[in-house]
Amino acid sequence: MTQDTAHISLTGGNLPLEPNGFVGREGDVEELIELLGVARLVTLCGAGGIGKSRLAIRVATQLAADFPGGVWLVELAEAVRDELIVPRVAAVLGVKAEPSRPLADTLLDALADRQLLLVIDNCESLIEEAARFCRTLLTVCPEVRVLTTSREPLRVAGETVWRVPPLKLPRADDHERAEDSEAVRLFVDRAAAAARGFTIGPNNAAEIASLCEALDGMPLAIELAAALCRVLTVEQIHARLRDRFRLLSTGDRTAPARHQTLKATVDWSYQQLKEPERILLRRLAVFTGGWTLDMAEKVCDGNGLWAEDVLSVLCGLVDKSLVLADAEVAGETRYRMLETIRQYAAEQLESSGEEGELRRRHRDHMIEIAGRSHRLIVRHPRPTWAEICPMLVLLDELQANVWAAVRWSAEVDEPESALQLLVLLRWPTIAGGRFTPADEWLDRLLSTEPAVLPPRVRGDALVLRGQVAFGQGDPDRAQDACTAAAELCRMTGLHGPLSGALAILAWVAIYQRRPDRARCLLDEALEAVRRVDDPWHEMVIRSMEGTFALSEGRAKESQRSFEAALAIAHELDNHWASPVALIGLAQVAWLRGDLAEARSYYEQALDLLKDVTAHWQTITCLSGLGRIALAQGDLATARARLIESLRLCRGTGQRLGVARRIETLAQLALAEEDDQRAVRLAGASSAIRNAMSGVVTPSGFGARMEELLQPARARLGEAMVAQLWALGNEMTQEQAVRYALEGECHPDMPVQAGRGPVAAPLTTLTGREWEIAELVARGLSNKAIADELVISPATAARHVANILAKLGFSSRTQVATWVIEHNRA
């Protein structure tokens, strides 16, 4: 800020005119105006470049009319250490020194009865001097209010510290509305000033949003990046951001030197630190995303900084706005750095020569935390859920640190440690649906020569790879990984990993509709798990038995298996385990037609999941509750549950899950009598499935499509249904999700009855096949059907096989149940 542009006539002081538009922070300005109505000293704290000075000027300008004595800006940006603040304030206010009297006394007398607002900018330059002055001012000048900006609090009585946050960023799952966010609005405003004709639109909105996220919503960084739009595209700026300090190196020539480049801004803050603070700041760069005090003490101590001193030094970094204490996780404060600060600290760490040792300590500490969580989940003595839950919540927050530790281990050729970490986090990875990037790292690490890895590590990692692949809807890869794991474990007598491999192979067999193989694998898996006394895994296998029986329509057997699994889960007091069994029991109740009981089980499971990350279980519960509401005619509840389920499913990146959710929303559209939307969604769901290699058509898929398309054909006609199906098939997955969630039509694809010929969707049952399906529902054998219809038994058998294939069923019982329910509906 410069005082050459003072507009005394407007503010009754010397506030500068704003050089360009003030963007965003409307809520912040309003809150600060209210705060200055009750507090006499407010300090805006934040890192360099966060926008403290600009915000202070904006607030002061808005308040000018409330201060008859004026609103006055005192800048300390260029002050040098040990300089006095009183002469600067006096010069701004026009107070002259008196002979034989301290200037401070004269200044205080002049301010004694004036009702004014004093804005003191960049107090960190003279922090102790500023603190003493403000304390005195508050004591003897009752009508004066003070608004200061500083990278650390003044720490005087009566001070209210207001942390300046980054600009608001777009929602991670809603880049389509990116321009509603403060950060994006600032970027677009400054980019338009730098490059004539620059606008935001569908082609660049997501890229701009991602760029602003990468810049942490820091105004200085965003303005520097936006200025580059005169010579680079947004995509080029984003791609080069890894070296942000070199990239963002040309700013306003008239700004203070420390604000002309991003590096100068952070450099200035770093130079003000004491040596222990510099040591800790650079060592904290090994953490990605956040850390706790315990983690900092374990990883960062030694060589000039001892564990018992970490807390006080960390507090100093928080006070100086270089570290943020922004959340509580599992009863502990979570700290983090803005990415710009972290990258600067990482450069300092690299040049210090300490990086290798710090990275190793960080990796080893992640393994220690993962090991504790694993023992809590699956080992004796059994902990309570109250003990388990905080550890799982902490692990959720540490995901970025986990992947950073894995990456470093791979880069320094230590695959065993990386795989050990991944395996210890097996259950959080699977339950949380974190299949990516686990799949990529497992593939890379498992490509290591087998002799390099201990059999136990390799066997466990292969099983995990199979679990991840199956969760991603890739049964072929799951089968390959678990077959290799089973062979290795049988040779080396590793019964624990063997049970896991066999369980996944059983899942694959169920999926491939090979019931005999599935039964044998489940029996062998149960035998293996009992040899190692692992109740957790036994519970998983019992649940799989229930799912297997359910897939064959054996409701009573399925219920017994799920009840056995639930009993083990209750013994474990584990809120990840219990929902697995409760969901199974809900599905059994659904099969029996007891919707009230099914809803009760889903709601119990959802209640247990509220404190943990278990995306797939949560998605299943929400989807199940949506289907129940749909079946009961409660369309509003059905829509709310199904939309929530799809939103969460989209975030996991699981295509098969997305397809299933869209299919259910198609059924809802049909119930809402929106036939065109229903057929489009059905076509989109089918397209997503067809785009996945190696995917077996799920049980009952054809039957569900039949139920959906038959009434649509009756009301719209075969040609229109075929055309709508084709429109749905042509959507990308993201277009289909957006259409399902918001009703946005596929661009440039209007429905036209006269459109050229298109392939019809799924072939329906023929009249003869419907007739035979009715006879199957009556319990007739193929021979009895042949006698009834006067056809050969071979022809009857062929028709039954066609019916099973079209409806996606594996047994006559499933056909019979579907026909009965269809007729009842």
N, C-alpha and C positions, 0 to 999 in steps of 0.2 A: 504494500500500500504506500502511496505517496501523499504527502500533505499539500502538494502543489495544486491538487484538484479539489480543495476544500469547498464545500457549498454551505457556508454559514447561514445564508438566507433561508435555506431549506431545513436545516437541522438545529440551528442555534448553536453550532459548534464547528468542528473541522472535519467531519466525516468525508471521506473521498467519494466521488461518484463511482458507481460500479462500472467497470470497463466493458462488460458484456452482460448478457442476460443471466440472472440467477436462476438456476435450474434445480427443482426438487426441494427436499427438506421442508416442505410446508408444515408438516406436523412438528418437526423439530423447532422451527421458528415460533410456532404457536405455543409450544410447551415452555420454551425459554422466556417468552414474554410474560407468561403467567408466573414463572418461577422468580423473575426479577421483581414481580409485584410483592413478593413476600420475603425474599432473601436479599441481603445487602451486598453480598460478595458471591459471585458465581464464576467458577473457573471452567472454561471449556478445555478439556484435556483430550489429547489424541496424538497419534504418530504424525510425523512430518508429512505434509501432502494430503492430509485427511480433510482439509477444508475448514480448519478452526477459525482462521482470520476472516475468511469470506463470510462464514456464518455469523461471527460476532458483529461484523459491519452491517449485515442484513438485519439482525435483531435490533441493533442500536438505532438504525434508520427508522425502523417501524415504531420505536419507542420515543422518537425525538419530541413529539408533541406533549409527552407526559413530563418533560423536564424543562421548566422555565429557564434554568441556568445553563441549558445546552447539553449536547452530547459530544464528548471530546475523546479523540483518539491519541494515545501515546504509544509510539512504536519503539520497541527495544531490540528489533531484529539485528541491528548493526552495533549494539552495545558490546563493550569489551569487559572482561572479567574485572571486578572491583570498581567499576564505574558506579557513580551515585545516580539514583533514579530521580531524586527530587529536582535537580536542574532540568531534566527532560520534561517533567510534568509542569514545572513552572513556566518553561518556555512555551509550551503548548497553550497554557491558560493565560499567558501574558502577564504573569506575576513577576515583578522586578525585585531584586535583592535590595534590602535596606542596610544602611551603614551600621556596623557594629551589632548586627543581629543575624542569627542563622537563617538561611533561606527557607529551611524547613518550617520554622515558626511562622514566617511571613506567609508561606503557602497555606498552612493550616488555618491561619486567621482568615485568609481570603476565601477559603472553602467552608468556613464554619457554619454559615447560614445559607449557603447556596444549594438549591435543589438541582443537582446535575447527575449525569451518568458518565463515569470515567471508564473508557475502554483501554486496557493496557494489553498490548499485543506482544506475544513472544516473550513471556516472562522467564522462560527457561534460561535466557541469556544472563539474567541477574536474579536468579530464583530467591536467594536469601535476602537480598536487598528489597526485592519486590514484596516478599512476605512481611518484612518489618514495616515497610511503608503502608501496606494495606491494613495491617493490624492497627497502626496508629490512626490511620484515616477513619476506620470504623469506630474507633474509640472517641474521637473528638469532633467528628463531622457527621452528625446524625442524619442529614438530608442527602448525603452523597451515597450513591450506589456504584458498585464497581463490577465490571465484566472483564475478566482476564482470559487470555489464551496462553496455554503452556503445555509442554510435553509431559509435565509432571505437576501434581498438585502443589499449592503453596504451603499447605498444612498449617493453617492458622485458624484460630477460633472464629466461628461464624462463617467459614467458607463452605459453599455447596459445590461439590465437584460434579460436573456433567460431562460424561464421556461422549465424545463426538463419534458416532458410528460411521462406517462406510455408507455410501449411497445404497439404497435398496436395489437389490438385483432381481432379475426375472425369476419366476418359479422355475425350478429345474425341469418340470414336466410340461411347461406351458410357454415355450419360446414363441408361439404364434402371437402372444400378447406382450411380447418383449418391450415394445415401445411404451407400455404403461409404467415401466420401472424407472426410477430416478437415474440410475447409472446409464441406461441406454438412452434416455432423453438427453442427458448431458453429452454423451458421445455424438449423437446425431446433430445436436445444436452446434457443437464445436467443429465437427466434420463438415457441416454445411457451410460454415464460415471459411474453412480452409480450402474446400473444393466446391466450386460453384456447381449447383445442380445435384449435390449429394442428397439422397433421400433413403429412407428405410422402407423396405418392402419384403414380400415373401421370399425373394431370392437371397436376401442378406440378413434378415432379422435374426435367424438362429445363430449365424456367425458373429454378429455384433453382440448378441447376448452372451455367447461363450467367451468372447474377448473380454467383455466387462467382468464376467465371473473370474476369469484368469487374472484380472487386475484387481481383484478383491473389492471392487466398487470404490477404489481410492480415487478421488477427484483429480489430483495432480497427474497420476498415471494415465487416467482416461483422457484428460485434456492433451497430454503429450502424444498419446497414441492417435487421437482424433486428428491432430495437426498433420500427421503423416499421410492422411487421406489425399493430400495434394499430390503425392508421388507414388503411393502404394494402394492396392485394394485392401479391403478389410481382411480377406483371406491371407494375403501376404503378410500383413501386420501380425495376425494371429500366429501364423506359421513361424515367424521369426522371434516370437515372444520369449522363447527359452533364454535368449541372451537379452533380457529386457533392459539391462543397464546400458548396453551399447546402443540398442535400438532407440530407447526413449532418451535421447541425449541432446535434443534441440528444443529449447523452450523459448519463452518470452525474454528478449534481450533486456527489457526494462525491469524484469522481476529481480528480487534478491538473488545473489549467486547461488545460494543453496536451493532455490526453487527452479533454476533454469534447466536442470537435468534431474532425472529420478535418482541417479547415483549420488549426486551432490546432496540431495535432501537426506538420504539415509546416512551418507558419510558424515554429515554434520552432527547427526544424533549420536553416531558411534564414537566420534571423537570426544563427546562430552562425558562419556562413561568412565568410571573408575576401572582399574585393571581387572578386579574380580568380576565386574559386570561384563566386561568384554569377553572374558574367558567363558562365562556361563552362556552368554548370548550365542557365541559361535558354536559351542558344544550342543546347545539346544536345537541346532539346525538338523541334527540326526533324526529328530522326531518329525513325522509327517502327519499333519492333521491335528495333533494335540497330544498332551501328556498330563500326568499328575505329578504332585510333589514327590511322591515315593519314587516314581520313575526317574525324575530328574536327579534325585539323591543317589540312586543306584547306578545311573549311567554316567553322570557328568562330574562326579567328584574326583579328587586327586590332582597332583601337579599344580599347586597354587590355588586350589579350591576344594575345601573339605566338605564332606557331607553335611556336617552340622551347620555350615555357613550357607548352604544352598538356599534355604528359606529366606533369609534376610536379603541375599543378593537378588533372588527372584522377585521379591517384593519391590526392590529398587527398579527392576526392569519393568514391572507392572506400572509403577508410579510414573515412569518415563515414557509410557505408552508404546514400548517396544514389544511387550508381551501382553496379551489379553487374557484376563481371567473371566471367561464369558459363560460358563455353565457349571452345573453340578452333575457329576456322573457317579452313580453308585455310592453316594455319600462323600465323594471327594471332588474338590475343585478341579475343573479341566482348564488347562492353559493352552494357548496357541499363539502363533505369530501370523500376521498377514503374510501372504506368500512373497510379496516384495521384500519384506524384512527377512524372511526365512532364506530367500535366495542370496541376499547380501551376506547373512550370517554364514551360509554354506560356503561362500567364496572365502570368507575369513578363516573358516575351519580348514578348508583345503590348503590355504597358504601357511597355516600354522604347523603342518606336519602331523597333526593329531587325528586326522580323519579316519584312517584305517582302524586304529585301536578303538575309537568311539563307535564306529559302525559295527564292529564285532561285539562290543559290549551291549549296544542297542539290540542286535540280533539275539544274543544270548538271553537278554532280559525278556524279549518277546517269547522265546522258547520257555523260559521259566513261568511266565504268566499263563501261556497256553497249557503247560503241564499241570499247573494248579487247577485250571478250569476242567481239564480232562479228568483228573482224579476226582474232582467234585461230582462230575456227572456219572462216571461209570465204576468207581472203585469203593471199597470198604474203608472205614465205616460209613454208612449212609448219612449224608448231610441232609438238612432240611432245605426246603425250597427257599426259605429266607436267607440261607447261606449261599445257595447256588445263584439266585437271581442277580445280585449285584455284580458277580463275576461275569455273567453273560452280558449284562448291560455295558460293563467296561469293555468287553471284547468288541461289542458293536462299535464303540467309539474308537477303537484302536485298529480298525480295518486298514486304514492307510498305512499305519506303522507296520502291520503284518506284511503287506505286499512290498513295502520298502525293504524290510529285512530279507524277504525271499529274493527280491531282485539283487540285493547286494551279495547274498550268498552265491547266487548263480554267477554273478560277474566275477567273483574271486575264485570260482571253481570249487565250491564247497556244497555240492548237491545234497549230501547226506543231511546237513543241518537244515537246509531249506525244506527237504521232504519231511524231516522230523517235525518241523513247525506246522506244515500243512496237515500232516496226519493227526497231530494233537488237536487241531482245530476242525476235525472231520465233522462233528455233530453241529457246531455253529454254522459251518459252511453249508451243509446239506439243509438244515432246518431253515436257515436264512435265505436259501435260494441263491447263494453267491457262487454260481457255477462258473461265472466269468469274473476275474481272469484265472480262476483255479485250473480250468481245463488247459489253458495255454502253458501255465507254469509246470503242471504235471507232465504234459507232453515233452516239454523241453528237458526237464530234470530226469525223466525216465529214459531219455535217449542216452543217458550215461551208460558206459559199459557195465553189464551186470556184475562183473567181478568187483567193481569199485564200491558197490553198495552192499551192506549187510542184508541177508535174506529177509529178515524181519522188516527192515525199512522198505525194501523193494516190494515185498508182499503187501504190506499195509498201503503203500502208495498206489499199487495197481488196483487194489480194492476200491480205494477212494476215487481213482480215475473211472472205474466202472460205475460207481454211484453217481458221480457228476454227469457222466455220459447218459445214464438212464434218466436222470433228472432233466437233461436237455432234450429228451425225446430221441436219443440216438441209441437204440437197442443193439445195433451191430457192434458199435465201438465198445459198449458196455460188456457185451459178450466176449469180445476179444480180450479186453483187459482182465476180466474176472476169470476167464479160462486160463490165462497165463498165471494169474495169481494162485488159482487153485492147484495148478501143477507144481508151482514152486513150494507152496505151503505143504502139500502132501509129501514132497520129497524131504522137507526139512522139519516136519512134525509141528508146524505152527498152526494149532487148532483155532486160535482166536481169529486171525485173518482169514483162515479157511472158511469159517462159518460165515463171515461177511461176504466172501466171494461167492459161496454157494447160494446165499440169500439173494444176491443180485442176479445170479444166473436163473434162479427160480422166478424172479420178477420178469426176466426176459421171456422165459418159457410161458408164463401166464399171458404176457403180452402177445406172444406168437400163437397163442391158443394151442399149446401142447400140454394138456393137463397131466398126462402120465409122467412126463419128464419133470414138470413143476412139482408134483407130489413127491417124487423121489429126491429131488434136490432139497426140498423143504425138510424132509425127514433127516437127510444127511446133515443139513445145516444145524438143525436142532440138536442132533447128537454131538456135533463138534462144539457147539457153544456150551453145552452142559459139562464138557470136559475141562472148561476153563473157568467156570463159575462166573459168568458175565450176565447178570439179570437184565441189564439194559438191552443187550443185543438179543437176549431171549425174548424180551418184550417185543422187539422189532419183528422177530421171526413169527411170533404168535399172531401179531397183527397181519403179517403177510398171509398166514394160513387163513385168517378170516377173510381177507380180500380174495384169496383164491376160491374159497368156498362160495363167496358171494357172487363171483363171476360165473359160477356154474349154477346159480340159483338155489344153493343149499343153505337156506336162511338159518335153520337151527344150528347147523354145524358152524356156520360163520359167527353166529352170536356167541357160541361157547368159546371160540378162539378169541374173539375181541374181549369177552369178559375176563378170560385168563390174562390177556395182555393188560387190561385195566387193573386187575388185582396186583400185578407186578409193578405197574406204574404208581399205584397208590403206596405200595411198600417203599418205592424209591422216593416218593414225595417229589416228583419231577413234573413240572408243568409243561415241559416239552413232550414227555412220554404220554401222559394221560390223554391229551387231545387226539393223539393218533388212534387210540382205542375208542374214544368217544365219537370221533368222526365215523369210524367203522360201524359202531352201533347205530348211529344216525342213518347210515346207508342201509343197514338191515331193516330198520323200522320203515324207511321209505319203501323198500321192496315189499314189505308186508302191508303197505298202505296206511300205516299209522303215522300220519303227518305231525300230529301233536307231539308224539314221542320223539320223532326225528328232530323236530324243531328244538325240543328241550335238550337233546344231546348236543346239537350244534351250538346252542347258546352257552351250555356249560363249557364246551371246548373254547369258544371265543372268549369267555370270561377268563379262563386260565392263561390265554395267550396275550392278554392286554399289556403285560409288563415285559415281554420278550419279543425278539425278532424271530418270527417263524412264518415267513411269507406264504409258503405253500399251504400250511395248515390254515392260516387265516383266510387265504383266498378260497380254499375249499369250503370253509364254514360260511363265508359270505355268499358264495355261489349257491351252496345248499339251502341256506335260508331264503335266498332269492327264488329258487325253484319251488320251495314250499309255498311261499307267498303267491307265486304265480299259479300254482295248482289250486290254491284256495280262493283265487280271484282278487287278491289284494294287490292290485297292479302298482300302486304307488310305492308300497314297501318293496315289492319285487324289483322295481326300477332302481330304487335307492341302493339296495343290497348288490344288485348285479353291476351297477355302474361302479360302485366302490371296489368290487372284486376285480373288474377289468382294469381300473386305474392302477391298482396294486400289482396286478399281473403284468401289465405293460412294463412296469419298472423292473421286473425280474429278467426281461428279455427272452422269456420262454414262449416260442411261437405256438407250440401245441396248446398250451394253456390259454393263450390269447384266442386261438381259433375256437376253443370250447366255450369261452365266455361270450364271444360274438355269436356263436350258434344259439346260446340260451337267450341272448337279447333279441335274436330273430324270432324265437318262440314268443317272447314278450310282445314284440311288435305285432305278431299275428293275433294275440289276445286283445291287443288294443285296436284291432281291425285296420291296421296299416299294412295291408298285404304287400304293397310295393316295397316298402322298407324291409319287411320280413324276408322277402325273396332275395333282395340285394345282399342283406347281411348273411343269409345262408350261403349265397354264392361266394361271398368274400371269405367266409369261414372255410369253405371247401378249398378255395384257392390257396389259403395259407397252409392247409394240411398237404395239398398236392405238391407244394414247393419244397417240402421237407423230404429228403431222400431217406429211404429205408423205413418209412413210417407205416405201420400196419393200421388199416382202418379200425377204429375203436369199436368195441362191442356196442351194438345197437345204433350205430351212426345212421345206417340206411333207414332204420325204423323211425328215427327222429326226423330225418329229412322227409320221409313219407308223410308223417303226421303234419309237417309244416307245409309241404308243397301241394298236397291233395286239396285242401280247402282253397288255397290260393289259385290253383288251376280252375277250380269250379267257379270262382268269382271273377278272375281276370282273363281266363282263357290260356290255352297252351302256348300260343305265340308270345303273348306279353310276358308270361312267366319265364319263358326261355330267354327273352331279351333282357329282362331284369336280372336273371341269373348271370348272363354274360357280363353285364355291367358290374355286378359284384365281383366276378372272377377277374376283371381287369384292374381292380383296385390294388394298390400296394398295401402292405400290412399297416403302415402308418395312416394311410387314407381310410382304411377300413376301421381302424380304432377311432379315428377322429369322427367318422360318420356314426359309429356306434355310440360314442359318448355325447356328441354335440349335434348330430343330425346334419353335418355339412356334407352336401352331395359331392360325388366324384366330379371334379372339374371337367367342363366341356363334354359332359356325357348325359344329355337330356334323354328322357324316355320318349321314344317315337314309335308309334305302332307300325309305321310303314318301313321300319328299318329292315335291311337285308336279312337273309337266313342266318340263324345262329344255331349252334348245337344246343339241344335241350339238356337240362340238368339230369340228375339221377333218373334212370328209368323206373317207373312205378311198378308195383305188382300188377300182373295181368289179371283179367277177370278169373281165369282158371286158377292162378296162383292164390288169389284171395279165397276162392272156394276151398282150395286145399288147406290154406292156413286156418280157415274156420274148422276144418275137420281135425287138424292137428290140435287145435285148442280143445276139441271134444275128447282128445286122448286116443284117437284112432292111429293104428300102426300103418305102415306103408301098404301092407297087404289089404288091410281093412279099407283104406282109402281107395285102392285099386278096385276092390269089389263094389264100393259105394258108387264110384264114377264110371265103372265099366271100362277101365284102362288097365294096362299091364302094370305089375308091381315095379318094373324097371322105370316106366314112365312116371309113376308116382314118386319113386325115389329121386328121379332127376328134378322133378318140380320142387320137392322139399329142399334139395340141395340148392336150387336157384333162390328159393325163399330165404334160406339161411344166409346166402351170400349177399343178397340185396339188402337185407335188413341188418346185416352185420352181427348176426348171432352165431353161437357155437352149439346150441342145444335146442331140441324141440320144446323143452320147458320154457325157454325164453320166448320162443315164438308164441306159445300158448298164452303166457302171461301178457305179452304185448297185445295180442288180439283181444283178449278179455278187457284190458284197460282201454283199448281203442274203441271197442263197441260201447263200453260204459260211458266214455266221454262223449 
